[in-house]
Each structure stands twice: as C-alpha cells, then as structure tokens.
Amino acid sequence: MLPEVNVMAMNAVARDTIFALRRQIAKIEGTLPERLQAPVPGAPAGISNITSETTIIRRGLAVASPDAFLHTGIERLDTALGGGLPGAALSEIHGLETRDAGAVAGFALSLVSLILKEKQGLPILWVGTAEIFHEAGLPYARGLHALFGIEPEQLLFSEAPKLLDALWIAEEAARMTAFAAVILEIRGSPRLLDLTATRRLHARAQNAGRPLLLLRQAGEADPTAAPVRLIVSAAPAANRETVAGPLAGSIGRPAFKVDIGKSRTALPGQFTLEWNPNEHAFAERAENPVAVVPASQRGADPAPASGAVLAFPALGSPAPISPTIGDQPSRQQHPAHRSPRRAG
C-alpha cells in the first residue's frame, strides 16, 4: 500500500505542476487565466474545465467572449485567429523588408479605423524613433480622413531619440485608458526588444484593456510575448470598379497580403485583403486579377525573334574544337569589362 500512496502523491504533484505551467502560459498569451480552475474529475476528453461562465479550456485555448477581440470583418481570418485580434493585448504587425513599411503602416491605420469605430472620442498614440520616422516617413494627414475616416487630431505621434525612450513611452502610454490604442514602431531586431520587454508591454495592455500594436520593420521574427503575429506586405491592386465594370489600366483599392505567423490557434493562413475607403472595412479577394508584370500599353507585345540555332554534340562524340581567335572579344571591348564601377 505504501508504494501506491507514493505514486498517487507524485501524480497529484505532477498534475498541479502541469496546471501551474499551463496557467502561466495562458497568462502570457492573454487567454483569461483568472477564469481558469483545476480540472474537474470525470470531465470529457479534450475538455479541462467547464465553468458557469461558459469558458471552456480545450487543448490549452480559452474561448473568450466576442467582446474580447477586434474583429477584422473577414470571417476566415477571424476564425483562424480564434476570434480576431486580441482587444486587450500586444499584437505584432511584421514587415520583412524596408519596402513593406508603407503596407504595414496602411494595415495598421486600417485597424485603427476599426478601433475608433468602437472607441470614439479617444486618440491614438503612435510611438517611434527618429530613425524609423526618417526612413519610413509619417502618414499623410490630409489622407487620413479620406481613406480611413481618421481625423488628424485623433492621431498623435511621439518621436523618441532612442529606442529605450520609445519603449518607456509606449509602456507608460499603454497603461492609460485615455488612448484608444497605442502603436509602437520598431526597425530591425534590437536587443532591447526582447521577450522581457514585450511581456511588460503585453501586461500593460491587458491591465488597461486596450490594444497595443507593435509594428516591426525589416526585422527577424524574434520571440515576443504577442499572442498574434501578422506578416504584412503589399499586394497588387485590382482595377477600379465602375458602373460599366472594371476600368482597365486603373489602380483600385489598397490591397494587403497577410500571413499568419503566430496565433493562439497555431493555424496557418494567407489572405489578400482590400481596404474599402468608403465603408472603412476590409474585403477578402479570392485571387489576384492583375498580372505582376503589366502588358505593353502600345498594343501587342510579341516575343523576341529567336537567335541562331546551335547543334549540341551527341553523347559520346569528341570534345568540340575551341573557338578561334576571331571569336574572342576585340581589345576595344576589354577595358569596358575591367573598368571599376563608379560610386553613386
């Protein structure tokens, strides 16, 4: 009997340890850990707990209320993200290259437009360093209202001299309920933006009940405490829609290519989203109707004429004769190949 008692005690300790680890992971990922309880004996397989508040923990994921998410309006994307972007957490919007800075900023402004629909009257704070603002620029104030329905006075910018200052400003702003959301824009993969720093940002956003968007420009997909990471780049724009149909050669709505790099559900997905500036809403595009390389504007673009036809020697035939002196480039051509490339 004594060995059996020891085994039962060890199993109980192991269960408590596993539950504590799951609770800590849920706290980091923002899956409502304050509503988790110990597993109920005899619960169905795959379900750890069922409470009176209909919070179900299944395979380590918490099913929260719909109000806990920022819905993009795209059902497939929201479903893949487990309900949408977290409404009170750190979310990462990642651009792999510097040229993706405009697409990342445009996608972030689209999310800001959705946020301001729910939290009207509150401004948005955009924090960044002088380096990132000089490299990627600032949003065009006169275009904010036309494209996103954002008034210029609703978007505040804070330019910090150093990354350490930008992190401090973002942490202090994230704890305030006076902002509808906070945006922190970072370039590259700095050491200061480690897992500890993102945990602090995530905790501040959770306590304030506000979203915090981390914009990453030309950086690696480093580990962060953000439950969601979206990789955004520009997608070719479709033709502009008119009453008579698509207008050939025109530029339509802004389009984004969105890949799910990280989420609570761990479900992969790739989406092409268009932003409707009139309705201030996303629309999913099933396929890209525009070719990456446009056709010639002067009519037909025939293929170039084929050159001389060369006969390759048959397998096992003797090696071909080396070219003669007359086939080599002239001496007037050599200096152009060997001359150094001028800077600038």
Steps between C-alpha positions, in 0.01 A plus 500: 500500500780741576643502144152562360453800731834644387405457134165671556669788679754537219221500241315771691813714521564448128144606415529812711834585340361455148196710584721776643710501183188515283370786709825691456496441123138614483590814693778584254280432197205693640250214521312620808695314771293649780208280389693174488446236768638159579381217274170344600515121557299311241495785247473399131819429311663810355317737740682605814226701666148632447396793719172679548633786283530264196876539487634178353868414500557260214849395395647791695281768335240713674177584320440861603203725444468674159564837664856393581606519134546760230319350203649566159169425328656214301341183633776265385772717655314553827432128528864414436602746772257346749252789487708788368782717626509521881333817618713535813844365414816552299464417129795494261473628142819392325656628178786285376665769285537877512284542189211343694489797739221669305288185495554440873405860582194484274384177659553647848296808406224270375494332841499843666193589297326188630606578857369857485158372394468337842687759708398834358640819645831348610828566318765256378864537605768397247844461658823460305860607477639772278668230290177324408310820425782632281524169314130415454348848534181610671141441387357771277265699721260606224458140387408362840137611482450413133637146522444397862251744648760616754517865592857638520453603863411140591849375410784618726869432431786472747849504349757368745874554456588144607332161506518487879299823516244367252450184707452706816245729331309202360490327840371810676245573228378139487390517864277803434133473409510846340619343172292273281818314403877539494728428203871433546709491183842334511759448229719190481557253782643702791614321814293730719182360346537162666246266653507684833425838340210363297361328809485835676325658202256211481422520874440877482260457208312225684461705817376805309269297275643663188671359189869570447630454144869425457613588147822322402686630195767290326561276799520133579207311651649504849310348794262750660217486751248605234231231460455596132756578230383603153750527215380776267620605156351686206280315252437613140198726480207392284339720237263768621138395496255719306135472397609360164739252664872500582691793349800362314836650591371665819606453862235374737479465875806444722575131540703312759644152509459370855665183631437361847842450655376434853164468672330335795356232274830434318305478172689618189331718243564743216250768401477781247299784651373816336416811698177674403554874566129574464369246748821490709502122500707209371396273215671175409613443145497140391764539232714770348347618170795719403822367352818588685665613172256728309449457129631749248293819471576535128324190381624149456825397663639227273771266613852585379627325191698186565876509446728257326434130555795314649549127463630329813736206447355157546577301812837327465626722216844663523533831682420808291780705355589808702395833345743677278668830567249681283213395731652673804400858598708773344753692707274805491237306700729381781546831686122544536473164676798559727434861596393551865138592581465864591341578837168685494 
